[in-house]
Structure formats: structure tokens, C-alpha cells
């Protein structure tokens, strides 16, 4: 499909426009919870990459950059709590609309939402055991990606995991059909734009600095991971 041959860097998601419809935007944030549970693969990431680093007796700190509607950090906090593990999450987004929605509609005792950028946190001297993001990488051009990865690496004392879409004709076709029931939001329209903007595994490997590894995950995802030498894999304590 010619449409997907290269990244559509000039395509803009409607929800990123400052003048987008606020009601449709809030419905989009609300529907993210369903979409992310269905396609983002965080349950597997939690089991394979996050849970081995958590403990019952010592709190692990986690930063979610660009948390959007806030459903992913709340999911991670709930899973950790059910497993009897201590996880303290800070979830940030510089967009005031996202921060307002997450603060109002998503809550968990172990999650703190802030309207803040990664650069601001870094400037304040903040550090976290684990740094994650969901669906952020495809928003970034080459220079922006370099800066974003540098900031996320500097904010972490251990592991960084960026979870994003992987561009393919199959992903585009399947999402186009599967997202038809999502009415009154930007889910389908912006989801297709996101796929067009996303990296293939080869493109992401070429763009990432040394030390980062790309792990393709089914069905259509890339994990971009930085694992610092000696970062702890604690397991239950």
C-alpha cells in the first residue's frame, strides 16, 4: 500500500489540534481505556518487563511520559496492587486537556497525575526506577525522537520502555475495520493517522541511539527498550 510506504510525518492527528472539539476529545480519552486494553499489550509488558522489577517491601518508582487520558498508569497500578507489589507512579502530560481529564476521571492511590513535560521533570532533578510511554514515539520527528530518548534515559536509573505502533498495511486495514464502532470520538480517524506516522522495526532501529533495542511484539507493536547494566530485577519480596 503506497500510503504506508514511508512515515506520514506531515499528517496531523485531530486531537492534537488546539481547536479540536472538546467533547469529541474527552470521548477519545475515555475510549482509550478500551483501545489500550485491546491492542496495546500492556498486560504482557507488565508481566514480562515490569513485574520482575517490583517488590512487596520496597516501592519502585515509575514515570509515564505523555500519559494522555491516564488509563495505562492506572492499569499498571491496579495489576501491581493485586500482586501485592509496591509501585508508585507519576504520570505526566504537557497538554492541559489531557492532564485535566486524567486528574478528573482516572484515580488510584498509587498514581499521581501532573501537567508537566519530561524536560521540566529532568530540570527539577527527578529520577525514577522505570520510565515508560505509550503511543508517543510516532508523534516525533527525527530530532524530536533523539531529544525525547535522551530525556527519558536521563530520568531513569534503571529501565526505559517505549511502547508504540508498528506500521503495516495489515495493521491499517484491521484497525480501520475494528474501530468502526467508536462513534463520537477521534479514535478511528486519529488511530489510522497514528499508524501512518508510526515506525517499522527497521526504521526505529536506524533512528534509535546506541544502547536502545527494538523488540517487535505481536500483533503490530514495537517496544523500544533501554536496559541499564545492573538494573534490578527484584521479584516478590
Secondary structure as UniProt FT lines:
FT   HELIX           2..4
FT   TURN            9..10
FT   HELIX           14..16
FT   TURN            18..19
FT   HELIX           22..39
FT   HELIX           42..45
FT   HELIX           46..50
FT   HELIX           51..53
FT   STRAND          60..65
FT   TURN            68..69
FT   HELIX           71..82
FT   TURN            83..84
FT   STRAND          87..92
FT   HELIX           96..105
FT   TURN            109..110
FT   STRAND          111..114
FT   HELIX           118..123
FT   TURN            124..125
FT   STRAND          128..134
FT   HELIX           137..139
FT   HELIX           142..155
FT   STRAND          156..166
FT   HELIX           169..178
FT   HELIX           179..181
FT   HELIX           187..197
FT   HELIX           201..207
FT   TURN            210..211
FT   STRAND          212..217
FT   TURN            218..220
FT   STRAND          221..227
FT   TURN            229..230
//
